[in-house]
Amino acid sequence: MDNNEFQKIGNFSISDIEQIKTVAAHKMLPLGFITAKESELIYHHKWRNLCIDCPYLDAILGGGIPARGITEISGESGVGKTQFCLQLSLTVQYPPEFGGFNASAVYICTEDRFPSARLTQMLPHFPKNPHCKTLLENHQFSDNILIDHIGDMDGLNNCLFKRLPRFLANSPRKVGLLIIDSIAAIFRSEYSLNEIINRAKDIRTVAMQLHNLANEHDIAVLCVNQVTDQCDSGLKVPALGLAWANLVTTKLQINLSNHIEKLRTLKIISAPHLPPSSANFIIAEHGLESVS
């Protein structure tokens, strides 16, 4: 909350506002050394992982995607990025003891309409764990996935800076996951070659707001990215270049197998808390399924 918002609430001077902020900051995060037990209580939500409910994938990710920073999932068209997102929009609704956040998902579509038919196909198979399924017997998963369709930069800014923060702050519905499918579509379609600098500024603005939302509301942020050919090597690399890559916390990529039909590999490209690793899976009717 900035100073202007404080002054709208009451007749506060600037010095009063700064003192209130200082007291609140000390209350939330005391200065000086703290014990390991106190640290666990303070940072517990910051270090949660949202499970995928796919054993091998969860194993290499240390329990799932983190509820901090920005997680990027990249890959070629049709490789399974949206399937990955759909599954997480279901597992985020699991109770914490089963790897979920007991929360809703916000799903922003920028390329195609939301794949409701595929979601309906997956719903009868979730949760996969029978004990969790019993706990959520009457739970309506589809009622807890909040969808928006956005096709341009103005719409994305309006959502991320106005509508979504108001919703997160005031809604009784707890949100634990924000998905943008895809981030590349917005920035690839609206800018000419002469607007590269403006695009880089807009990418930074959006990324910093996503970091702010993740930090303030303890939510996992997942952005789908397309891939492009790297000129010197021919490898497929995430789109949007360094302007975006330097602002992402955890980078994941899905690749199709060159030898086995339908086999896919999830690879950890980089993550501050994980070593590079990979695991195989297929996409079945019931969702992502681990393959040894």
SEPALO-480693 format. One record per residue (C-alpha): x, y, z; residue in one letter; residue number from 1. Coordinates in nm, 3 decimals, always signed. Example, Ala and Ser with C-alpha at 12.3 -4.5 7.8 and 13.67 -1.06 7.14 Angstrom:
! residues 2
<atom <+1.230, -0.450, +0.780>, A, 1> <atom <+1.367, -0.106, +0.714>, S, 2> 
! end
This chain:
! residues 292
<atom <+0.000, +0.000, +0.000>, M, 1> <atom <+0.147, +0.337, -0.103>, D, 2> <atom <+0.127, +0.668, +0.089>, N, 3> <atom <-0.167, +0.800, -0.115>, N, 4> <atom <-0.377, +0.496, -0.026>, E, 5> <atom <-0.296, +0.546, +0.344>, F, 6> <atom <-0.402, +0.908, +0.325>, Q, 7> <atom <-0.734, +0.810, +0.168>, K, 8> <atom <-0.805, +0.582, +0.466>, I, 9> <atom <-0.740, +0.844, +0.733>, G, 10> <atom <-0.585, +1.179, +0.815>, N, 11> <atom <-0.224, +1.055, +0.834>, F, 12> <atom <+0.087, +1.264, +0.784>, S, 13> <atom <+0.378, +1.127, +0.583>, I, 14> <atom <+0.577, +1.073, +0.905>, S, 15> <atom <+0.281, +0.885, +1.059>, D, 16> <atom <+0.260, +0.660, +0.755>, I, 17> <atom <+0.633, +0.580, +0.760>, E, 18> <atom <+0.614, +0.494, +1.130>, Q, 19> <atom <+0.317, +0.263, +1.070>, I, 20> <atom <+0.507, +0.086, +0.793>, K, 21> <atom <+0.815, +0.047, +1.012>, T, 22> <atom <+0.618, -0.102, +1.302>, V, 23> <atom <+0.434, -0.338, +1.066>, A, 24> <atom <+0.761, -0.448, +0.903>, A, 25> <atom <+0.921, -0.522, +1.241>, H, 26> <atom <+0.612, -0.714, +1.348>, K, 27> <atom <+0.608, -0.927, +1.033>, M, 28> <atom <+0.983, -0.984, +1.012>, L, 29> <atom <+1.172, -0.904, +1.335>, P, 30> <atom <+1.519, -0.757, +1.305>, L, 31> <atom <+1.821, -0.946, +1.433>, G, 32> <atom <+1.889, -1.318, +1.461>, F, 33> <atom <+1.605, -1.567, +1.482>, I, 34> <atom <+1.603, -1.937, +1.568>, T, 35> <atom <+1.562, -2.213, +1.311>, A, 36> <atom <+1.217, -2.286, +1.453>, K, 37> <atom <+1.112, -1.921, +1.419>, E, 38> <atom <+1.247, -1.919, +1.064>, S, 39> <atom <+1.031, -2.220, +0.976>, E, 40> <atom <+0.720, -2.041, +1.102>, L, 41> <atom <+0.800, -1.719, +0.914>, I, 42> <atom <+0.905, -1.872, +0.583>, Y, 43> <atom <+0.685, -2.181, +0.576>, H, 44> <atom <+0.451, -2.053, +0.303>, H, 45> <atom <+0.738, -1.911, +0.097>, K, 46> <atom <+0.899, -2.252, +0.063>, W, 47> <atom <+0.594, -2.459, -0.026>, R, 48> <atom <+0.592, -2.671, -0.340>, N, 49> <atom <+0.282, -2.750, -0.542>, L, 50> <atom <+0.277, -3.115, -0.644>, C, 51> <atom <+0.204, -3.232, -0.999>, I, 52> <atom <+0.073, -3.568, -0.870>, D, 53> <atom <+0.313, -3.747, -1.103>, C, 54> <atom <+0.576, -3.926, -0.887>, P, 55> <atom <+0.890, -3.898, -1.103>, Y, 56> <atom <+0.822, -3.536, -1.195>, L, 57> <atom <+0.754, -3.441, -0.834>, D, 58> <atom <+1.071, -3.624, -0.728>, A, 59> <atom <+1.307, -3.428, -0.953>, I, 60> <atom <+1.131, -3.101, -0.858>, L, 61> <atom <+1.165, -3.161, -0.486>, G, 62> <atom <+0.789, -3.192, -0.440>, G, 63> <atom <+0.659, -2.977, -0.724>, G, 64> <atom <+0.676, -2.621, -0.855>, I, 65> <atom <+0.767, -2.357, -0.596>, P, 66> <atom <+0.530, -2.098, -0.450>, A, 67> <atom <+0.791, -1.826, -0.500>, R, 68> <atom <+0.921, -1.639, -0.800>, G, 69> <atom <+0.820, -1.729, -1.155>, I, 70> <atom <+0.828, -2.083, -1.293>, T, 71> <atom <+0.855, -2.108, -1.672>, E, 72> <atom <+0.748, -2.416, -1.868>, I, 73> <atom <+0.863, -2.406, -2.230>, S, 74> <atom <+0.845, -2.641, -2.525>, G, 75> <atom <+0.729, -2.683, -2.883>, E, 76> <atom <+0.364, -2.666, -2.982>, S, 77> <atom <+0.171, -2.979, -2.884>, G, 78> <atom <+0.437, -3.108, -2.644>, V, 79> <atom <+0.209, -3.095, -2.336>, G, 80> <atom <+0.262, -2.756, -2.174>, K, 81> <atom <-0.110, -2.687, -2.136>, T, 82> <atom <-0.166, -3.040, -2.001>, Q, 83> <atom <+0.096, -2.964, -1.737>, F, 84> <atom <-0.090, -2.645, -1.644>, C, 85> <atom <-0.431, -2.814, -1.631>, L, 86> <atom <-0.303, -3.079, -1.394>, Q, 87> <atom <-0.157, -2.818, -1.157>, L, 88> <atom <-0.487, -2.626, -1.163>, S, 89> <atom <-0.639, -2.942, -1.014>, L, 90> <atom <-0.365, -3.037, -0.767>, T, 91> <atom <-0.352, -2.685, -0.618>, V, 92> <atom <-0.696, -2.768, -0.477>, Q, 93> <atom <-0.564, -3.071, -0.284>, Y, 94> <atom <-0.519, -3.041, +0.094>, P, 95> <atom <-0.159, -2.955, +0.201>, P, 96> <atom <-0.096, -3.307, +0.331>, E, 97> <atom <-0.139, -3.432, -0.027>, F, 98> <atom <+0.085, -3.169, -0.185>, G, 99> <atom <-0.176, -2.905, -0.264>, G, 100> <atom <-0.250, -2.558, -0.129>, F, 101> <atom <-0.623, -2.607, -0.060>, N, 102> <atom <-0.678, -2.313, -0.296>, A, 103> <atom <-0.812, -2.206, -0.635>, S, 104> <atom <-0.626, -2.140, -0.959>, A, 105> <atom <-0.640, -1.834, -1.186>, V, 106> <atom <-0.585, -1.940, -1.549>, Y, 107> <atom <-0.515, -1.663, -1.805>, I, 108> <atom <-0.537, -1.772, -2.170>, C, 109> <atom <-0.366, -1.552, -2.430>, T, 110> <atom <-0.356, -1.780, -2.737>, E, 111> <atom <-0.648, -2.024, -2.749>, D, 112> <atom <-0.968, -2.058, -2.554>, R, 113> <atom <-0.949, -2.251, -2.229>, F, 114> <atom <-0.944, -2.630, -2.298>, P, 115> <atom <-1.259, -2.709, -2.099>, S, 116> <atom <-1.324, -3.035, -2.289>, A, 117> <atom <-0.984, -3.173, -2.188>, R, 118> <atom <-1.036, -3.061, -1.828>, L, 119> <atom <-1.373, -3.242, -1.820>, T, 120> <atom <-1.197, -3.556, -1.946>, Q, 121> <atom <-0.945, -3.539, -1.663>, M, 122> <atom <-1.181, -3.454, -1.375>, L, 123> <atom <-1.309, -3.808, -1.296>, P, 124> <atom <-0.950, -3.924, -1.235>, H, 125> <atom <-0.861, -3.665, -0.970>, F, 126> <atom <-0.746, -3.684, -0.700>, P, 127> <atom <-0.540, -3.993, -0.784>, K, 128> <atom <-0.474, -4.083, -0.420>, N, 129> <atom <-0.780, -4.273, -0.284>, P, 130> <atom <-0.753, -4.111, +0.061>, H, 131> <atom <-0.744, -3.765, -0.092>, C, 132> <atom <-1.032, -3.862, -0.321>, K, 133> <atom <-1.240, -3.951, -0.016>, T, 134> <atom <-1.163, -3.615, +0.147>, L, 135> <atom <-1.266, -3.430, -0.169>, L, 136> <atom <-1.562, -3.653, -0.257>, E, 137> <atom <-1.804, -3.363, -0.308>, N, 138> <atom <-1.546, -3.107, -0.417>, H, 139> <atom <-1.619, -2.932, -0.747>, Q, 140> <atom <-1.277, -2.885, -0.906>, F, 141> <atom <-1.404, -2.690, -1.206>, S, 142> <atom <-1.568, -2.431, -0.979>, D, 143> <atom <-1.224, -2.341, -0.843>, N, 144> <atom <-1.047, -2.264, -1.170>, I, 145> <atom <-1.101, -1.897, -1.255>, L, 146> <atom <-1.049, -1.827, -1.625>, I, 147> <atom <-0.976, -1.509, -1.819>, D, 148> <atom <-0.900, -1.462, -2.189>, H, 149> <atom <-0.659, -1.178, -2.272>, I, 150> <atom <-0.525, -1.096, -2.616>, G, 151> <atom <-0.311, -0.785, -2.579>, D, 152> <atom <-0.071, -0.597, -2.355>, M, 153> <atom <-0.329, -0.349, -2.229>, D, 154> <atom <-0.555, -0.631, -2.118>, G, 155> <atom <-0.272, -0.812, -1.942>, L, 156> <atom <-0.164, -0.496, -1.758>, N, 157> <atom <-0.522, -0.424, -1.654>, N, 158> <atom <-0.555, -0.777, -1.516>, C, 159> <atom <-0.220, -0.798, -1.335>, L, 160> <atom <-0.212, -0.446, -1.191>, F, 161> <atom <-0.581, -0.378, -1.120>, K, 162> <atom <-0.835, -0.658, -1.138>, R, 163> <atom <-0.626, -0.946, -1.002>, L, 164> <atom <-0.473, -0.759, -0.702>, P, 165> <atom <-0.822, -0.643, -0.599>, R, 166> <atom <-0.952, -0.996, -0.629>, F, 167> <atom <-0.664, -1.147, -0.431>, L, 168> <atom <-0.701, -0.887, -0.157>, A, 169> <atom <-1.078, -0.894, -0.118>, N, 170> <atom <-1.214, -1.229, -0.233>, S, 171> <atom <-1.299, -1.496, +0.026>, P, 172> <atom <-1.179, -1.744, -0.234>, R, 173> <atom <-0.812, -1.824, -0.165>, K, 174> <atom <-0.591, -1.841, -0.475>, V, 175> <atom <-0.276, -2.053, -0.475>, G, 176> <atom <-0.177, -2.065, -0.843>, L, 177> <atom <-0.159, -1.813, -1.129>, L, 178> <atom <-0.109, -1.951, -1.481>, I, 179> <atom <-0.041, -1.747, -1.795>, I, 180> <atom <-0.075, -1.962, -2.108>, D, 181> <atom <+0.123, -1.822, -2.277>, S, 182> <atom <+0.343, -1.526, -2.189>, I, 183> <atom <+0.510, -1.542, -2.532>, A, 184> <atom <+0.192, -1.476, -2.730>, A, 185> <atom <+0.151, -1.125, -2.587>, I, 186> <atom <+0.507, -1.013, -2.650>, F, 187> <atom <+0.555, -1.182, -2.986>, R, 188> <atom <+0.250, -1.032, -3.154>, S, 189> <atom <+0.244, -0.667, -3.048>, E, 190> <atom <+0.595, -0.536, -3.118>, Y, 191> <atom <+0.783, -0.455, -3.437>, S, 192> <atom <+1.162, -0.476, -3.474>, L, 193> <atom <+1.185, -0.105, -3.396>, N, 194> <atom <+1.018, -0.153, -3.060>, E, 195> <atom <+1.261, -0.398, -2.900>, I, 196> <atom <+1.352, -0.156, -2.619>, I, 197> <atom <+0.986, -0.092, -2.539>, N, 198> <atom <+0.920, -0.463, -2.539>, R, 199> <atom <+1.205, -0.526, -2.295>, A, 200> <atom <+1.065, -0.258, -2.061>, K, 201> <atom <+0.715, -0.409, -2.078>, D, 202> <atom <+0.851, -0.759, -2.014>, I, 203> <atom <+1.032, -0.633, -1.705>, R, 204> <atom <+0.720, -0.452, -1.580>, T, 205> <atom <+0.504, -0.763, -1.616>, V, 206> <atom <+0.766, -0.994, -1.462>, A, 207> <atom <+0.819, -0.770, -1.159>, M, 208> <atom <+0.445, -0.756, -1.099>, Q, 209> <atom <+0.427, -1.136, -1.115>, L, 210> <atom <+0.708, -1.154, -0.858>, H, 211> <atom <+0.519, -0.905, -0.639>, N, 212> <atom <+0.196, -1.107, -0.659>, L, 213> <atom <+0.379, -1.430, -0.575>, A, 214> <atom <+0.553, -1.269, -0.278>, N, 215> <atom <+0.256, -1.078, -0.135>, E, 216> <atom <-0.001, -1.353, -0.171>, H, 217> <atom <+0.214, -1.670, -0.138>, D, 218> <atom <+0.104, -1.808, -0.473>, I, 219> <atom <+0.282, -2.016, -0.736>, A, 220> <atom <+0.319, -1.836, -1.070>, V, 221> <atom <+0.352, -2.053, -1.382>, L, 222> <atom <+0.416, -1.899, -1.725>, C, 223> <atom <+0.402, -2.101, -2.045>, V, 224> <atom <+0.663, -2.000, -2.304>, N, 225> <atom <+0.713, -2.096, -2.666>, Q, 226> <atom <+1.052, -2.198, -2.806>, V, 227> <atom <+1.265, -2.070, -3.090>, T, 228> <atom <+1.570, -2.203, -3.276>, D, 229> <atom <+1.907, -2.092, -3.143>, Q, 230> <atom <+2.100, -1.964, -3.444>, C, 231> <atom <+2.445, -2.107, -3.368>, D, 232> <atom <+2.345, -2.448, -3.231>, S, 233> <atom <+2.003, -2.529, -3.375>, G, 234> <atom <+1.874, -2.608, -3.027>, L, 235> <atom <+1.525, -2.513, -2.916>, K, 236> <atom <+1.545, -2.238, -2.653>, V, 237> <atom <+1.270, -2.044, -2.473>, P, 238> <atom <+1.137, -1.742, -2.661>, A, 239> <atom <+1.163, -1.374, -2.557>, L, 240> <atom <+1.539, -1.383, -2.508>, G, 241> <atom <+1.739, -1.257, -2.212>, L, 242> <atom <+1.490, -0.978, -2.140>, A, 243> <atom <+1.256, -1.246, -2.005>, W, 244> <atom <+1.501, -1.524, -1.912>, A, 245> <atom <+1.685, -1.307, -1.656>, N, 246> <atom <+1.358, -1.245, -1.469>, L, 247> <atom <+1.249, -1.609, -1.437>, V, 248> <atom <+1.328, -1.803, -1.120>, T, 249> <atom <+1.280, -2.166, -1.227>, T, 250> <atom <+1.309, -2.278, -1.590>, K, 251> <atom <+1.151, -2.607, -1.701>, L, 252> <atom <+1.122, -2.748, -2.051>, Q, 253> <atom <+0.923, -3.033, -2.205>, I, 254> <atom <+1.066, -3.220, -2.504>, N, 255> <atom <+0.931, -3.500, -2.721>, L, 256> <atom <+1.139, -3.818, -2.748>, S, 257> <atom <+1.311, -3.875, -3.084>, N, 258> <atom <+1.293, -4.251, -3.039>, H, 259> <atom <+0.980, -4.350, -2.847>, I, 260> <atom <+0.637, -4.237, -2.964>, E, 261> <atom <+0.435, -4.027, -2.715>, K, 262> <atom <+0.720, -4.019, -2.463>, L, 263> <atom <+0.800, -3.678, -2.321>, R, 264> <atom <+1.079, -3.552, -2.097>, T, 265> <atom <+1.051, -3.278, -1.838>, L, 266> <atom <+1.390, -3.114, -1.794>, K, 267> <atom <+1.504, -2.872, -1.525>, I, 268> <atom <+1.700, -2.611, -1.720>, I, 269> <atom <+1.785, -2.402, -1.415>, S, 270> <atom <+1.653, -2.349, -1.063>, A, 271> <atom <+1.810, -2.185, -0.756>, P, 272> <atom <+1.715, -2.479, -0.535>, H, 273> <atom <+1.756, -2.778, -0.770>, L, 274> <atom <+2.029, -2.941, -0.981>, P, 275> <atom <+1.970, -2.996, -1.354>, P, 276> <atom <+1.769, -3.316, -1.395>, S, 277> <atom <+1.501, -3.479, -1.607>, S, 278> <atom <+1.220, -3.735, -1.590>, A, 279> <atom <+1.004, -3.908, -1.850>, N, 280> <atom <+0.626, -3.911, -1.872>, F, 281> <atom <+0.338, -3.964, -2.112>, I, 282> <atom <+0.004, -3.789, -2.145>, I, 283> <atom <-0.280, -4.033, -2.081>, A, 284> <atom <-0.655, -3.973, -2.065>, E, 285> <atom <-0.626, -3.926, -1.690>, H, 286> <atom <-0.337, -3.676, -1.713>, G, 287> <atom <+0.041, -3.691, -1.681>, L, 288> <atom <+0.179, -4.036, -1.604>, E, 289> <atom <+0.537, -4.113, -1.501>, S, 290> <atom <+0.745, -4.352, -1.713>, V, 291> <atom <+1.065, -4.515, -1.592>, S, 292> 
! end
